[in-house]
Every structure is written in structure tokens, then in C-alpha cells.
Amino acid sequence: MAHCLIVAPIVASGAPALRDVLAGSLDAVLGRPNALGLPSRRRVVVLVVDGLGWEALAARAGHARTLTGGDRRRIVTGAPTTTAAALTTLATGVEPGVHGVVAYAALDPAQDLVVNQLHGFDSPGPASDRATLPGGWQRAATQFERATGEGVAALAVGPRHYATSGFTREALRGSTYVGARVIEERLPAAFGALRTAGRGIAYCYVPELDVAAHRDGWGSGEWTALLERVDGAVRDAVADLRSGETLLVTADHGMVDVPASAHVLLDGSGLLGDVRRLAGEPRLLHVHLVPDAEDAQARWAAALGAAADVRTRQQAIDEGWFGASVDSDVAPRIGDLLVASRGNAAFYATEDAPARGMVGQHGAWTPAERFVPLVRFDG
């Protein structure tokens, strides 16, 4: 059954949201009121389990007894439900319409090229023709910068190979990066470094479940085994919590398993004739049109029917798809049309699109994608 799109706005004002998690953690360390209702804390670690949706966690509750036994509530992630946008929202405390990372792959109007928002901050090798993003593309100050300005330690902990990535440099700006190879090493590394510093915040990242879901689906045995490992790591960290410490567990987005039968091929549909650039990802397309394209929204909506919600850029902005406001410099990065899957469909330009190999996907607004857990453990 297709899920209805929830709009106006996607992230309601005043509702608990991913944008509040790191910002609220820092406020708690600074002894200030915060959106999470946290008391004054010495140290807060935010564990982000990439792709762990609220619905998926509930469906596998028996494999995650620590996570489901904590002080747990449902929050909404940012829009779109994709890692580059959501992690930047978490790190900055503002929505994509302000920080500027509006998609998995987005148009850079100055270059008139579609650029990957996770890898586009990295300089390509001398033989590569891959497009890169200009300096200042990520437009907002981070909570790590705010923390260091207040004299508070600000750490990011994750796989070692992310330490020097361009996305880490831009989205986690101001943090000190600590590499930890496996899941079980990351929370001890985060709390250990904060205890040495005295007080502070740490972002701790687990990408392994997202990788497994893309390959095999969130319903797979591999995904479930990784969830059990995360739950065990959280259990051990909770047992070691000290007075004044809090561990928060959340996610950047949820996940939908997309069978091959739900792949919608656009090649030959007649819809691509007036498309200049196709950006976004299979569950949320950003369609950039040639000038004077006629009746494009009506044609896309008629062709895709109940499988998708189709909006113009201005409609999407007015409905809050990218936050309460969209800066004028950010708006051109958004497609002339937005095509969001309403059920488990994914949209591909051609039959041989590489992304067709992915089982687990995200990007759109279905409840499985947009709702994530926030689990709290206090020492």
C-alpha cells in the first residue's frame, strides 16, 4: 500500500527533530535549556546509526533489547531522507534550505553539473573528470564550531577512512576526528576522549547498517546481525556510564526495501525529452528542465500516478520540503520538479542504472524513511 505524503511542513515547528539532537546536547553541556529537555550534563555522546528507522527498529525489537528498553521516542529526520542532507542538518541544527545540502546528488548551478554531495567535497585524482563542489557549499556553522567557541570539547568518532574526507571537513567542521575501526571501539573512544577533555559533545557514527541494507535490504540477516552488534555496544557503554554523562542513539534516516518489481524505468516513457539534468536519487528525483518546458508537472504526475508525488520547486518550498525557509542561493540547487516516491517505488532513467543494484533505499517521505528513534541513557 502506498503511503501518503506528509507536507506543510515536513518537519513541524516545535516538534522533536534530528536538527535538535546535537544542538540540544551542546546546550545541555553548557547548562542551558534545550529542545530535548536534557538536564545539565558534563558529557553527551550522540551515536548515529545510519539507516536505523523507527519502524525497522520496532520490527527487530527482539534483536535490540537495550535500544528498545531505553527512554525511547520517535523523532523526524530532515528532508530529504538522505545521509548527506540529514547528517548536515544534525551537525548544523538547521534544515537543508539553509545549509544547502539538498540531495544525495544536486545541481551546482555555477558549473551546470550534478555533483555527489557525499564525495563532491573531495578533490578528484588527476585522471578523474568527476565534478567537485566549491568552497562554502555547506553554508551553515556547525555545533562543533559553536562548542569550541564556548571552550567545550567537540569530537567526531567514526571509521578511520572518513577522517580526511571532504564531507567530514565540511559537515563536521570544528570537530576533532577520532578514528575507530569497528563498531565496538567507537563508543569507548568517544567517552574516553571526552573524559580526558572534561566536558564536551561527541558525534559517533556507525555506517555499517546502511551499507548492509543497500546491498541486502534492512530485512536481511546481515542487517539484523549488525543491529545486534550495535545493541551490544550500546549495552556495554550504558553499563559504563558515569554521573553527568548521557548517551543518545539516533539515525539519519530510515529505509525501505525496494524489490525489482517496484523499479520504474523512465527511458521510453516520453518524460525525459525536456529534462536537462536529473539529480537527487531514485526515491526522490530532482528534475531540472529545459527552458520553456510545457506542462511538465502534469505529464509526470499523470505518468507516475499513485507511485509518486510531483511538485514544482516553488510548491515544494512552500510546503516545507526543505525546511521552513529556503535561502535564495540554495533554491537553484533544487529541481524544477521534485518526484517523491509514495510507496516502495524507485525511479531510474535507464535500465542499466547502477543504483538498480540497491535493495534498501531512502530519500522520500514515507514513515519508514522519515521517522527515526531517539533513545536516551543517563549516567
Summary of the structure (lengths in Angstrom):
residues: 379
radius of gyration: 20.1
end to end distance: 42.7
largest distance: 63.0
contacts: 1366
relative contact order: 0.21
helix: 34%
strand: 23%
